[in-house]
Amino acid sequence: MTSHRKSLARVLAVGLAILSTGLLVAAQPGWAAPAIPAAQPVAVSAELTTADADAWLDGVLPALLEREEIPGAAVSIVRDGRVLTRRGFGLADTGISGNQPRPVDPERTIFRVGSVSKTVVATAVMQLVQRGQVDLDRPVTDYVNIELPTRFRTPITLRHLLTHTAGFEEVYANMILPAGTPVPALRETVTAAPPDQIYEPGTTPAYSNYSYALAAYVVESVTGREAAEYLQAEVLRAAGMATASFAQPLPERLNADLAQVYPSRHQQPIPFELVGPWPPGSLSASAADMAAFLLAQLNTGGSALLNQQTLALMHSPALGEDRLGGLAAGHRMALGLFEEDRNGRRILGHSGDLIHSHAALQLYPDDATGIFIAVNGSGARADSATVLRRAVLDGFADRYFPAAGPGPSPVGTAADHAQAVAGIYGLSRTPQSTFMRAYSMLASVQISADDAGTLTIPLPTDAGGTPVRLAEVEPWVWQDSEGHHRVAVRVDEAGAVGAIGVSPALVLLPKPAWQVMAAPVVAGSLGVLLFALLAWPVRAIIGWRLKAPLDLPRRDMRLRRITLTAAAVIAVGVTLWAGAVMQMSGGFSAQPGLIRGAQAATALGALGLVPAVWRAMRASRQAHKSRAVLATLVALAFLGFGAVALAGGLLLPDITY
């Protein structure tokens, strides 16, 4: 549903897999943008014309679709106020379900574009700014009659909502609704279970679908028109996006042109992806529709949506050093768009991901150029759609807007600063007030540094998914050798790292030592309990065959049985949590009964600490020291598991997440 959804899903799966398997896995308007230290561009190596763009796409996309096993794709390219090309590749319907195979038609085929929808929502907000109906820096509560769960004195503003800096924790529930589920009204979406605020507004980028749902509700409240109706009339229709719609499901007149969506080319299609937090992820549009939107955003020859001054405001970095600190030296959020500069060119973009629908757009404001791509499948591997999307977007930039000469040289502080940055971090986009807090405790990002001061961070990757190596090019600013990835670090007056900006809407935060220990503690605890469970039948069989049954006092025997039964209950609980994780990793909500069952098993199993400690104390007073050691290890395992379960919120009575 979001530009970061896939990477977060992978981190979530890894983090909670630790719990489920016991295995430890070691991962202001007008402000000027920071200088881009990549070499300045020279004359392009290929002229951007319709003929060359078509030839380039013909040479790239069919092979990518075949290799990645993605059914179809559509691309739009605009420049200097006109559509340069609109192309369709592959199939909108593969025919695997018995239908007639249908090719992608760039004029008609409708794709689900995920969080690219957020740029439309932001455009609607900026229309209200342009009319003087709202102010970006007034409290949002001046415009909506709802209570927000706030922890800080700084009020939440529209500027914060549009830059993902309102400070909200992550919400996972109801991202994708089951087929046939009625989509809730927007007011219900923003009031039913608003996320807690965990950061001071304006200081810590943390991608938030809820923020954009709330921004859309501001539009609804201020205009007195339903958000879907306003967006349809004042943005989509006004821009000439004839077949675009936020409706879920689509109106009957558009259904025949909707691209079927597939896990991969050889699998059956999935039902229409119903997005819970709409409208930030619910737009459906064709390549022709998105070409019209690109032109409206570039304002060449006059925009039907926003005047030139408002567009300039929308496209400018929205927060400065006074709020972001050192993070402002990296890529920042504009209002509804990400800075994605490459090769010394200013690029603004947004990508979107649902379950198996993926899209992205990029604007080159200084070059009056834009590109959009959408695909209707995830492909053979987890990152296939991302690889294809980046190959097209990065290939477009490198072919038509290349950089000249080598990148900048490392600065003298590189070695010392890199050592200060190296460590274990967590994502700012994280849940804290729910049982999903266990995810943020167990999932970590490891940053390493070499003697030369080069950093390796798992999140910025190259086109093949390999983590890139970054050199310090300014104090506390790292960049890869080609100038494609830029990472800024915020430090305090003592030089301690406070945040690392890996994306305009996502930062890494240092993990407290106790959280760093959570993963090895729970892995070790589950390992000991698993060993004890497996040893139970093994010892019984050996004793039977050798006619040497376990000789324990009756009370010790009873305590042993109770302890091992509790360990078995913990194993059941871990299995149930694993089932919940599998449901959530696909974007759907976990069944409440499954979560309650996991909680019950976790609580009952953790009570095994009492007989385990009792047994360890009794064993320590007996002659068999090996039994005392084993009993003590089992007691410590129950203690470790219970501590992580409590700290991770696994036993919280409220199971909203």
N, C-alpha and C positions, 0 to 999 in steps of 0.2 A: 504494500500500500504506500510505502514511503521510499525515498531515495536510499535510506539506510536499512531498510527492512531486511534484506537478505543477509547483510553482514551481521546484523543484530541477531537474526534467527540462528545463524551459525554459532555466535558466541553463547546465546542462550542454550542451545543444544549441548555445546561442550561443557558449559558450566554446570548444568543440571545433570548431565551424564555422569559427572563425578559423584553426585548424590545417588544416582540410580545404579551405578555399577561398582563404585568404590575404587575407581581408577583415577589417578591424579594426572591431569593433562597440564604441562608447563608451557597463551596468546595475549551624525546630524546632517541632515541634508546639507549638501554642498561640501562636505568634508572630502578631501582628496583621498583617493585610494593610495595605499603604500606603493612606493616605487617597486617595479618588477625588475629584479636584477638579472633576468635573462637577457641575452644579447638582443639588441633591437632588430626588428625585421627589415629585410631589404626587399627588392622586387620579388614577387612570388615566382616559384618555379613552374607553376602551371597557371594559365589564365582561367579564372572562374567564369566559364561560359556554359550555356546549356549543353552544347555538344561535348565539352570536356567532362562536365559533371556526370552526364549520362554514361559516357564511356567508362569513367572511373567507377561509378556505381555498378555497371555491368561486370566489371572485372573483379569487384570485391564482394558484393552481397550474395550472389548465388552460391559462391564457394563457401562463404561463411555459414549460410543457412544449411548447406549440405553437411558441412563438418560438424556443426553444433546440433544438428537434428532439430531445428526449429522450423515449423511449417511455413511461415510467411512473414513479410516485413513491408512497411511502407515508409517512404522518405519524401520530405519536402525541403526544397532549398529556395530561399528568396534572396534577392539583392537589388539595391537601388530602387526600391519601391515596386518591384514586379516579381512574379513567380518565375524562378529560373527553371525549375523542374519539379514535377511530382511523379514519383515512380512507385510501382508495386512489384513485389517479387514473391514467388512462391504461392502458397495456397491459403485462402481464408477459410476454406473447408476442405479437408483432405479426402473426404468421402469414406473414411474408415467406418463411419456409423451407418453407411448405406445410402447417404445422400449423394447427389451428383457433385463431384469435385468442383470447387469454385476458386478461381484465381483471385489474388489480391488486386483490387481496382483502386488506385490512389484517389480517384474522384468520389467513390461510393463506399468502399469498405470501411466500416467503423471499428475502431480499436478502443479498448479500455486503456486510459492513459495514467491511472493511478495518481500520484501526488503532483504530476504536472498540473492537475486541477488547482493546486494552491496558487499558481500564478494568476489564474482567472479570479479567484477569491480576492487576492491582493489587488488586482486591477479594480474590482468593484469598490474596495475600501478607498483606493486612491481617487475614484470618481467622487466619493463623498468628501474627501479632503479637498479636492479641486473646487467643489461647490460651497465649501465652508460649513458643511453639515457636521463634520467631525474634525477633531484635532488629534494628530498623531501622538501628542504628548499629554493629553488629558487622561485622567483615570478612566478605564473601561467602564467602571461602575456608574459613570455619569450617563452612559448610553443604554445600559441594560439593567433590568430590575431583578437581578439575581445576586446571591451571595457567593463570593469566591473564597475558598479556603486559603487565606494568606497568612504568612508568618513574619513578614517584614514590613517596615513602615513605608518603604518605597512603593507607590501604587503601580499596578499593572496598567500599561498603556497599549494602544494599538501598535506603536512602534515595537514594543516588546513582543506582542503576539506575532507580528509579521517577520520578526528576526529570530524567533525561537528562543527568546531570552526572558520569557515571563517567569521562568523558574519552576515550571511544573514537572512533577515526576512522570515517568513513563506509565502508560496504561496499555494493557494487552487485550483485555476482554472485548469481545464483539468487534474486533477489527474486520473480520469477514463473517457475515451472517449466513446461516444455513439456507439453502435454496428454499424459496417459498416463504421465508420469514418477512413479515411486514417491516419496512424501514421506518424507524421511529421519527417523529417530528423533530425538527432541529432543537427546539427548546428542551425537549426531553433528553436529547443527546448531550446538551451542555449542563443540564441540571441534575440528571439522575445520579451520577456518581463522579463529581468533579475530582480530578487528581489533586493531591496535596502539593503545596508549594515547598520546594526544598532548597532553592537558591534565591538570592536577592535579585529582583528584576534588573535586567540590563547588564548583568555581570558574567553569566555563565551560559553559553550556547548549549542547548539540549533540545534536539529535534522533538516537536510536539504536534501531533495531529489535533489534540484537543484545542491548542491555541488557535488553529485556523478554523475549527468549528465555531469557536467563540467569536472570532473575527467575522465570520459569516452571520452569526446571530446579531452582531452589532449592525450589520447592513440591514437585516430584517427588522430590527427594532427601530432604527432611525428612519427608514423609508416607509415603514408600515406595510411593506409588501413581503410576501413569503420569499425567503432567500432564493429558492429555486426559480421562482417566477422572475425575480429581479435579475438574477444572473443570466437567465435565458434571454430576456428582452434587452437589457442594457449592456451586456457584454457580448454574448454569443451572437445574437441576431444583429446587433449593432456593428459587429466586426465582420459580418458576412459569413459566419460559420453556420451554414444552412442545415447541416445534419448533426451538429453537436448537441449534446443533451446531458443534463445532470440526473435525469429520471432513472429510477431503479425499480423494476426493470425498464427497458427502453419502450417507448411508444410502439404500437403495432406497425406503424408505417416505416419504422427504421429497422425492425427485427430482421428483415430479409437480407439486409446489408451488413449485419453484425458479423465480425470475424469470430469463428469458433475458437476456443482457447484450449490448448493442449499442454500436458506436462512435457511431452516431446512429440516429434512428428509421427511416431509409430504407435502412439497410445490414443485411447479414447478421449474425446473432449470432456471438459468439466462444465457444470452449469454456470450460468451468468454469475459473475462474482459480485455479490451484494456487499457493499462497503458500509460498515456500521457508522464510523465517524464521518458522515457526509456533511457538506459537499467537498471537503478537502481531498478526497480520493475517488470521487464517483463520476467524473466526466468521461463521456464516450465521444469520440471524434474521429473523423477521417483525416487523411493527410492533407486534403484540400482545405478542410476546416482549420487545421493547425497552420497552414501556410497563411491563411487570412489573419490568424492571431499574431503570427510573427510579424507580418507587415504592419499591423496596428501597433505592436510594441516598438517597432523601429521608427515609426512616425515619419517615414520618407514620403513627402507629398501631403502630409496631414493625416492625423490619426482620427479614426471614428470614435475612439474610446477616451483618450486623454490628450490634453494639449502638451506642447513641447516642454513647458516648464514643469508640469507634473510628472511627465515621463522622466525628465532628468532627475527629479527628486526620487522617483521610484527606483531608478537605476544607480543611484549613488549609495556608497556604504552608509548604513543607517545608524551605526554606533561608532564612537571614537575611542581614543586612548583614555579619555577621562572615565569611561565606564569599563572598557574591556582590558585596560592596561596593555601589557605586551602582546596580547592576542591581536591587537589592532594592526600589528605589523604583518600579519598573515592575511589569508583570504577571509573576507567578511561577508555577512549577509547584506544584500540590498533589501528593498522592501518586497519580499516575495520571490526573490531570485538569489542564487548563489554566485559569488565570484568564482569563476573557473578559469582564470587567466592561463594562457599557454603561449609559448613562443613570443613573449613580449606583447601579446595582443590582449586587450580587455575583452573578456568573455563572461556573459551572465547566463546562467542555465538553471534547469531543474529537471530531475529525473523522477520516475514514478514506477513503483512495483506493486502489483497485487500478488495473487498466488502464482499465476502463470501468465499474466499480462505485464508487459514492460515497455516503457517509453522514455523519451528524453527530448528536451529542446535546448538549443543554445542560441544566444543572441550575440552578435558582434556589433555593439552600438556605434563604435567609431568607424566601422566599415560598412554600415547599412546592410548587414548580412545576417541570415539566420538559417538554422537547420533543425529539422525535427525527424525523429525516427521512432517507430513503434513495431513491436513484434507480438505474435500471438502464441508464444510458447516459451517454456523455460529451457528446453533442450536436454541434451544427454547428461550434462553435469550440472552441479548446483550453481556454477558461475557462468554457464554457457551464454545466457542472455546478456549478462554484464560484459563478458568478453566481446560479444558481437557488437553491442552498443558502443563500447569504447573504441573498438577497432574502426568503426565508421566515424564517430565524432573526432577522435584523435587523428585518424587518417585524413579527414577533411581539413583540420587545422594545419597539419604538417604539409599537405599538398598545396594548399592555396594561401596559407599564412605562415610560412616557415620562419624560423629565427636564423640569424647569421652569427657565425663564430661560436666559440666555446662559452660555457657559462662562467659565472664568477668564481674567483679563487677563495678557498677557505680563509677565515680570519684567524688571528693569532690566539684567540681565546678558545678555539674549538675543543682542544683536549680537555681543559678544565671544565668547560661548560657541559660537554658531553657526559663526563663522569657524573656531574651533578644531576643530569636528566635521567641517566640510566636507572632503571628500577621497575617496580610493578605498579600498574595503574588500573583504574576502573573507568568505565564510560560514564559521561555525564548524563546520557539518556538511560535512566535507570529507575526502577521502582524502589521505594523505600518504606512506604507505610503499609504494604500488603505482604502476603506470604511469598510473593515474588522477590522479596528482598534477598531470599536465599540465592537467587540468580546473581545478584550484584556482588554478593559475598564470594561466591565460588568462581565466577568468571573474571579473569584477569588478562591484562595486556602487558607483555614483557618487552621493555625497551632495553636494547643492548648498545654498548659503545665500544669502539676499538681504541687503540692507543693513539691513533691519528685524529681522534675526535669525530669519527663518522658514526652516525646513529643508524640503527635499523629498527623500524617500527612496523609491526605487522599490518596496520591498517592502510597506509598508502601503498598501493601495489602497482606493478606495471601491467601491461595488457595481458600478460600471461598469468597474473595473480601472484607473482613473486614479490615479497616485500622489497621496497626500494631502499637504497643506501643514501643517506642524506648528509651533506656537509654544511657546516655553519658558514653562512655567507654574510651575515651581519650578527652583531651580538644578540644571542638568543633567538636567532632565526636560521632554520635549516632548509636546504633545498637540494633536490637531486641534480645530477650533472647536466641534465637537459633542460632544467628550469620548469619542469611540468608539475612538480609537487613542492609545496611550500608549507612549512610547519613553524609556527611561532610559539614561543614559550613565555608564559607570564611568571615572573619571579617577584618575591617580596624584597624589602630593603636589605635583608640579610643574604639574598641570593638563593633562598629556598624556592624550589619549583612549586607553583600553585596550580597551574593548568597548562596543558599542551593542546594547541589548536590543530587538529588533524582534518577539520572540515569547518566551513563557516557555521554549521549548526551542530557541531559535535566536538567536545574536548575530552581529553583524558585527565583524570584527577588522581593524585597520589592516594594509594590505598593505605589505611591505617594498618599497623603491624598485626593487630588482632584479626583483621579481615584477611590479610595475606596468609595467616596461619589456618584459616577456616578450611581451605581445600585439603591440605595435608592431614589435618586433624580428622575430618570426616572420612577421608580415604583410608587412613590408618585404622580408624575405629571400625569401619565396615569390613576392612580386611581381617581384623582380629575376630570380629563376630562371625564372619563367614568361615574362618578357620575353625572356630569352636563348633559351629553347626556341623561342618563336614566331619570333624573329629568324633562327634557324638555317635553316629552309626558305625564308623570305622572301629572305634574302641569297643563297641558292643559286639561286633563280628569277631574281632580278634579275641576278645575275652571268651566268647562262646567256643571258638575253635580250639583255643588253648586251655579251655576249662579253667580260666582264671578271671572270673568276673570282677568288676571294679569293687574294691573293698573300701567302702566309705560308711561312716556313721549314718544312721537313718536320716537325721536332720540335714546333714551335708548332701546326702543323695537327693532329698526333697528340694533343697535350695538349688542344686545343680539343675534339676529338671525344670524348675520355675525359670531359672536364668536362661537356659537354652530355649525354652518356649518363648520367652520375651524376645530373644534374638531372632527367632523365626518370625515373630510378629513384625519386628522391624524390617525383615526381608520382604514381608508382604507389603508393608507401608512403602518401602522404596520402590517396589514394583508398581504400585498404584501411582506414585508420584511420576514414575517414568511414563506411565500411560497418559497422565495429564500433560506431561511435557510434549509427548507425541501429538496430542490433539492441538496444543497451542502453537507448536512449531509450524503448523500449516496455516496459521492465521485465524483458526477457529477458536471458539471458547471451549475450555474444558468443562465436562459435565460436573455440576455441583455435587452430585452424589459421589463421583469419583474422588473429588477433592476432600469431601467429608470423610470418606472411607480411608483415604491416605492419612488424614489428620488423626483419625481414631487409632489407626494402627501405629502411627508414630508416637502418640501419647502413651498408649498401652505398652508399646515396646520399650519406651524410654523409662517406664516405671521399673523395668528390670534392673535398674541401677541399685534399688534397695536390696533385693536378694543377692545381687552380685557383690556388693560391698560387704554384706553380712558373711557371705561365704568366704570372701578374701580374708576377712578378719579372723574367722575360725581357722582357715587354712594356715595363716601365719603363726598360729599357736601350736600347730602340729609338726610332726617330724619331717613330712614330705615337703621339702623346700620347693621342688619343681612345681608341685600343685599350688603352692602359695604364689609363686611367680605367675603361673597361668591364670589363676583366679584374680590376681591383682590386675593383670593386663585386660581381662574381660571387664572388670569393674571400670577401669579407665576408659575402655572403649564405649561402654554405656554412657559414661560421663561426657566424653567428647561428642558423641552423637547427640545427646540431649542438649548440650550447650549450643551446638550449631543449629539444631532445630529451633530452639528458643530464640537465639539471636537472629536467625533468618526469618522469623515470623511464620514458621510452618504451622504453628498452633494458634494463630490469631483467629478469634471467633468470626470476624468479618472476612468472607472469602471473595469479596469484589477485588478485581485486580485490573 
